[in-house]
């Protein structure tokens, strides 16, 4: 890190390589790195033997390599590319204990059979690669510069590793993990990373106090090379961290009446996060074109937000991905926007509905720049649900670079609630695949509801109404009908409150609606059915020129008979239980 710029903007031709040292929070760290790259930019290989599945030409197209790739010469495979190297170091004795315990509790690990027969001391002092024993941090870092180090003497390997460490863009310290993530954010200009994930973390760890002093002394002696590298890394880290704080306070400290802290002192968490937020916004503006009045985000794109689980990419569909909220109950997403002085609409698609705990889904709330919005379900199925909310113009002030969307649930639940994979222990809320923010007047141009207008039954219903609808008449209908009949459509909730305002009602048979209450209002206000098909029934009032349908017409009858029979069955079942 000593020989890498204090701040660096990743270029399109750069390739970021995470040198993953075992048991240094690498699983968590790699998912954090993935957040800042698009799906197609990430090499799918996470194990050394998987690299062979890709041609050299394919490998050179990727911008992020991460995972256990230490037994492949990644720098050699990408010769000529600008390789930006990052890593995380850990106190060596704690690391070797963690590695030992991990292997012993993982029967499918290739070293399980042999290590399960060893004591901790035997494992830590045994043979390793080359001449450096189990000093795997020196081993992996040195090989970034020279892949074959088998002939090097231990001190030569350490010297090479120290030189390599100085060339890394970033070397985090596990014992200062959150501070490491703040420094990483500063270097690359990313939104300040606040970690909430715990990937592949052991439930319990053996404390050093339980290891016999003689054995602990021998383990420390065996780890002396790694200790020297770790100490060097800690010194570099502290220097870079102090320089970061000094720079941030110099740039933005006057906004908080803040003085620079002395070397070695860390600013309060919330203060440092706020300074880094301002810094990231300035870096974003310098690296990106000005935003437009519409913001569209799919979860294949890099993430700018907090409180999300790792992304789930669909390898068979390059532009398809979703991301669960969690493990916290509040998740944020920053959308770059240059709003026009008009009302907006936010629209997002929740997927994996079948795997979501129903009470979690029902508790979903959405805030825009801190303002609670009134969510409406525009479409729902067993797999997908589309939500919309109206955003008043004054919620989107023109001096803000981003609109902050906050998604909140009452609680999170295990993802394997209906997921057969026992290894996936994530706690999640809801899964999103798409989100957008656009002027309400441009709904017909951008809304995902457009896809619901393409089937023949919906088209037939719209055509029937378009030929008969008068300009002043109001319609109560599903949200997708707002697109062809702009300014004339409201939802069912308002119809139940004020049915006299409406001339037309379009009922969707598949929606969960209070049909009994609706039918009562229809009869009371003089509505009559005039059109029906397998999906919709259209009612109208005060239009004698539009011929009526009988309530016994099959497509009208299905609207209420099926619901009546189902209600009757429920009442009979309730009587039997009592």
C-alpha angles and dihedrals in degrees: 000000000000090000098042124087116266089234126025134179110214110236126216091252095048121105119207114213121192109205098211113206111194116262098010097116087273096149092055093041094050092053088051091053090049089060090071098053134064117250094252092052094061121087105234092215112101098166128058095242091054093064089076089068090072131066120235088251092054093048092054091058094063122090100196130049118181139151134063095330098135094116093059122073096239094169088052094048090051097042110160093025119110099250114201107199126204132173144163124232128204136197099275101229093048089047095052092047090051092048092049093050093045093056092047093054095043111075093184092057110112091232096047097104096052099036094048087066094051133087118232090254092052091050095047096045098039128104122293138172116319117337099318102083115212095343090123095161091061089043096055098039094047091051091061086075102028117020096197109055097151093113096048123108114238094257090048090052091050092049090050091048092051091050090048092049090055089057095051117106090222138007113183126198116229093211087058096037100149092045088049090055090051090052090048089052091051095049095052098030094244126154105275107276115229108186120221099154127100110190119182093349120163116241092222136013133202109251118227089240090070094057115091110253094237092052091045091052092052091048091051090050090051089050095049095116093050089046091055091049092046092051090050090049092050091051092050091045094052092049093050092044092052090048090050093053092047091052094046093050091047091052102038109007094104089066088064099029086245132165122207112262120237117261112286095024118111122216118237112282097245092045094051091045091053093048090050091048091057090044092051092050091053091048091048092053091049093050102039138055117253113281122252131228090265126060120195122181132180121182094245085075124085113280125245104182147070137250100039133130121232116292121262109216124196105228091197094053111046095199097043124095140134135200130206123224112236173005081177122050096239124063127179134201126189115216117192107229140163098199125207117224094265139091116283136206125221116204129181137172121226114202134184088050090156090060096045121099104248095226090052092051092047091053095056115132132178128208125188115205087339096310116121110235128206105246120211126191105232096178135003137185137154090276108026140035126188118208129193136184134182114237118202114227094244091062089069107056113194094232093066119093093203138032107223113217117195121197115196134186130182094239144349126240137200111279089223089066082113099358117107094209107101091188093065104085099165120142108222145177115193132338120234128196104172139017135176142174120204141153109281090231089062095054093117088056100048113016120116085223087083089081090060091060096061101078119095096241094054091044091051091051092050092047091051092052096041090059092053108027118110120216096246097047120109125218133206106206146130113296096257089068089068088075099064093030103042115189095009103077131084132168130265094257092067091045091058090052097044112013092161091072092065135078099181135039123190112195120198108209093209097056122097098248136157091248095171091057091044094050090050091053091046092054094043094051098041101253117157132186115259104164136024141168136161092293110024140042117195121205128189137181134204092018108112088166091070111076117236130235123223117251085233093062103119097240091048094042091055089062095070109012095066092047092046092052092047091050090049091051091051092051092049091048090050091052091051092052091051 
